[in-house]
């Protein structure tokens, strides 16, 4: 892959990631559903690996409310039709009635499906 195509591909992945963050902040579970693979899992800072449907249902029920997300850093490594993104964010969120600013590092695995980058997995940890 030439340098400009590499930059373009990395930006496509970053755009998918930023759309994911925006959908979280907007509470838009419909948009998240479209951005995430059917087998998507979110591993929380507690170590719990949560299936997509359960996480979105908890968002709809108000158990996860994202009030704002500030992106700090993002890196992407692309390998053909897969990519790994590592992003650091500060998330203003209420999780099960606990409101805080959460300093999270998300490691996200993406796969290209047609012309779209779809998130397959996200692992959150504190930083």
Secondary structure, DSSP 8 states (H G I E B T S, - for coil): --HHHHHHHHHHHHHHHHHHHHHHHHT-HHHHHHHEEEEEEEE-TTS-EEEHHHHHHHHHTTSEEEEEEEEEEEEEEEETTEEEEEEEEEEEEEETTEEEEEEEEEEEEEEEETTEEEEEEEEEEE-
